[in-house]
């Protein structure tokens, strides 16, 4: 780690330009290197960076990393009301790096993309970053367990892509971004509100802990059948404008299990009919065939309202496209 830090410092000393297009640190650093990372981030801001990446994910074989603390960005670096002059003075005194004159009010006008992985963020830091970086178009956050209730109630007019992965402490997400085009979330069940995103066409949501990110650019995954479990109804309003609907299947057949005729399940199946262009057959059963530990609203067969199920099946048969065959697998 010491050698890596010295190499980065030397690279910064050799920089001769007046602007940075992209600045990225990809190395398993932690809070112990915070004094250096602070200066590197200040350096990038001073040179009006367009794309900033901090990826401090520990190596898989580095078991010692589990006992370390993630680096946390000081609020002063991204708070418009506070200057970063002390960091620039340190860059000059310690590393003999002279930065160009910096307009305090416009120091984030060039920052378009921000990627933070294994960087500790608080709710306040998240709000400060979005409030200060008004030109930000893409924000990607991975492995930040300190986030709990993130929100941005003031319209962010430039943000068009928001990706949040593996932030284990999240309970609420509230975003007001009128020009948001893509929203991707991978993590624990949480309440999600994406307000007035009239340009939204790409959505991915999944409560999975498989490591990684979504490889696809245009997709929608909605894993829970109850709105209170994963905010299905909050995104249902965006169905007419979404370009793609992704189901976790590898054929032209969709199987819906655990169906008991509730409106949210019926609406979801109709949405599948409307947007899954290649779909040929859908099978429905009241028996839940998935992992019982993932079923938050399991019903015993004796508790199911059979009349409601029959009415819902009839409604689906009347509304489904002619090319799609509907099969109800139960004998009711």
N, C-alpha and C positions, 0 to 999 in steps of 0.2 A: 504493500500500500504506500509506503514511504517513497519507493522508487516511482510509482505511478504519479504521485502528487508532484514530485520534482519534474517529471516529464511534462505534465500539463503546464506547470509554471513556466517552463522554458518555452513551450509552444506559444504561450501568451506573450512572452517577452519578444518573440520573433515576429509577431503580427504587425504588419505595416499599413494595412488598409484603414479606411475611415468608417467602414460598415461591415457587419457580419450578416451573411445570409442564414447560415445554420451553425449552431453551436450545440454539441452533444457530449455528455459524459456518460459512458457505459462501463461501469466498473463497480464491484461490490463494496462501496464505501458506506460508512455509517456516521453517526453523530460525532464520533471522535475526530473526523476530518472536517467538521462543520466550519471552522474558521477559514479553511481554504476554499471550501465550496461556496461560502458566502461571497468571497472575493471573485470567484469565477462567474457567479451569477451576476454580480455587479458589473463585471467586465463585459459580459454579453449585453446587458441592458445599456451600458454606456456606448457601446458600438452599435446600438440600434438593431439588435438581432431580429430576424424574421421568424426563425424556427428554433425553439429552445427545448432540448431534451435532457432530462436527468433520469438515468436508469441505474439505480443502485441495487438491483436485485441480486441477492447473494447467490453464489455458485451452489449447485446441488450438493457438492461434496463438502462444502464448508459448514460443517455442523456447528462450529463455534458461532456462526452468524445468528443462531437462534437466541443467543444470550446478549446480543447487541441491541442498540437502540437506533431506530431510523433517523436519518437527517431530517430536520425540520427547517423550512424556509423562514427566516425572520420577517415579521410583518413589515418592518421598515423598508425592505427591498421592493415591495409591491404596493405600499400605501402611498397614494399620491400626495397626501398631506404631510408626508415626512420625506426628507431628502436622503440621498444615498452618498452624500459627499464624504462621510467618514470612511466608507469603503473605498472610494476613489483615492482618498489621501493615502490609505494603506497600500493600495496598488502602486502608487508612485514611490512611497518611502521604502517598502519592503522588496518590491520586485522591479522597481524603476520602470513601471509601465505608465506612460502618459496617455490618458484618455481624451477624446475630443470634447469640446464644450458641450454640455448637456442641458437641454431645455427641460426643466423639472416637470412642467405641465404636460409635455408631449413625449416623455421618455419611453412610452409604450406604444407609440403610434405605428411602429413597424412590426410589432409582435403579432404574427398571424397564427402560429401554431405553438402549443405548449403540451409537452408530454412528460408526465411525472410518474415514475414507477419506484416503489419502495421508498417514497418520500412521505414523511409524516405530515399530514395536513389536519388542521382543526376546521370546524365549521366557519369560524371567523376568517381564517386564511383563505378558504375557498371563496367566500363572499368578497373579500378584499381583492383577490386576483381578478374576478370577473368585473368588479366595479371599476378597477383601475385600467385593466387591459380592454379598452372599448373597441379596439381593432381586432381582437382575437376572433378567429374564425373556427379553429378546431382545438378542442381541449380533450385530452385523454389522461385518465387517472387509473393507476393500477396499484393494488396492494397498499392501501392507506387505511389501516384499521381505526384510526382516530376520528374519521368522519362519522357523524351520527345523523345530524339533521341539516342537510345542505339546501340552501335556497338562494334564489336571486329574483327578488320581486320587481326590481326595476328592469324595464325591457332592455335586453342586450341585442342591439340591432344587427351586429355582424356575425354572431355565433351561428354557424350552420352545421357543426358536427360536434356531438358530445358523446364520449365513450367512458363508461365507468365499469371497472372490472375488479372483483375480489376485494372489495372494501367491506370487511366482515362486520363492522359495527354499524352500518347504515340502517336507519329506521325510516327516514323520510327524505324524499328528493322533490324539490319544487323549483322548476325552471321557467322563466318567462323569456323566451327567445322567439320572436315572431318569424324570423327567417331560418329557423332550425330545419335542416333537411334530413339529417341522420341522427338517430338516437340509439345507442347500444348499451345494454346493461347486463352484466353477468355477476350474480352474487346472491346474497340472502334475500328472502322475501321482505319487501319493503313497500311503503306507500309512495307512489310515483305520480307526480302531476307535471305534465308538460303543457303549459298554458298557451293557447292561441297560436299554435305552430301551423300556420296555414300552408307552409311550404313543405311540411313533413312528408317524405315519401319512403324512407327507409327506417325500419324499427326492428330491433332485436332485443328480446328480454328473456332471460332464462335463469332460474335459481339453481345453477349447476356449479359445482366446485371443480370441474375439470380445468386443469391449468391451461391458460392461454387466452386468446382473444377470438372474436368471431372472424373467420377468414373471408366471409362473404360480404359484399358491399350493400346488397339490396335484399332484405329479408325481414320477415316478421315471425317471431316465435312467441306464442302465448301458452304457457304450460298449465295454468290452473283454470278450472271451470267455474270458480266462484270469484266474483268481482272483489269481495272483501279480502281475498287471499293474495291477489297480485294485480290489482288495478286494471282488470280487463275492460271494464266499462269506461275507464278514462281514455283508453286508446281506441275503443270501438268507433268513436266519432271520426277518427282519421281513416277508417277503412276505405271510403270512396276515393281518397287521393293517393293511397299507397300503391306503389308500382308492383310489389311482389309480396306474396304470402308464403312463408316457408313452414311446412309441417315436417315433423321428424319421422319421415317415411321415405322409403327408397323404391316405391312402386306407384302405380296409378290407383291404388286402393287405400282408403283411410278407414281405420277402425276406431270407433269412439266407444270406450267402455265406461262403466259407472254412470250411465245416462239415466236420469230420473225425471226428465221432462221440464226442468226449470228453464226460465226464459233466457238466461245468459248462455246456457249450453245450446239452445235452439238458435239464438242469434249467431253464435260462433260457427255452428254447422252451416248456416245459410251463408255466412261470410266465406267459408271454404268453398261452397258451391259457386259463389260469385267470382272468386278471384283465383282459384286453382284451376287454371285453364285446361290442364291435361288430365284432370280427375275423371275417372270412368265409373268407379264404384265406391260406395261408402257403406260400411257395416256398423250397426249400432247394437249394443247390449247393455242391459241394466247391471250386469255383473262387472265389478271392477277388476281388471286384469293386470293392473300395475303393481308396484311395490306398495303394500299397505302402509308402510311408514311414511310415504309421500302423499297419502290420501287424507286431506284435512277434514273432509266431510263425508265419511263413509256411511252408507245406509245398509241396514240388513234388508233382505228381500221383502220381508213382511212389513217393513216400514214404508215401502215405496207406494206412492199414489198411482195405482195402475191406470185409472181413468185419465190422469194428467199425462202419463206416458203415452197412452193411446192417442189422445188429442194432439200431443206434440208431434208424434210420428205422422199423423194425418196432415198436420200443417206443413211438415217438411215435404211430404209427398206432393202436395199441391204447389209448393213453391220451388222445388228443385228443377234444374234444367232437364230437358228431355234426354240429353245424352248421358246423364248420370243415373245409375241404377242404385236404388236405396234398398238395403236388406236389413230387416230387424230380426236378430238372431234368437230372440226369446219367444217362448210359447206362453202368451198371456191370455 
